[in-house]
Amino acid sequence: MHATLTWRKSTRSAAAGHCVEVANVPSAVLVRDSKDVDGPVLTFAATEWTGFIAGIRAGEFDRPGA
């Protein structure tokens, strides 16, 4: 199944490849380590992912003093 997915990563990802990739499937978002494309994949419900992205945009996960 994972071979047929369209994986994407941020255009801001570093050249060293230290990032994650995401793929959308019906009602879920999949996340994997870009350095280990055959490794484990995390699955998030679409509503969980939407909440996570909203938290990022609101600064909820910013490091203190950053």
Steps between C-alpha positions, in 0.01 A plus 500: 500500500770751595680466167204654315471805725618849413735604780601863543720699734536864580670720244691637800656164586876493535724359228622238750154342487422518871126530463172317480276435203121489494248328275124535496258209485123513544428628854865479616848647466807275503839616628841336450869580548646612168828321580320166554235476230449128567474553875196551722217731400286695745131538418296797618126552453429802281350686798809430715728631223290815461530565873875441491549745212283758680722460808812554291359814346399630844852448635389230742815293439757783485801457725507742792724796424522416131 
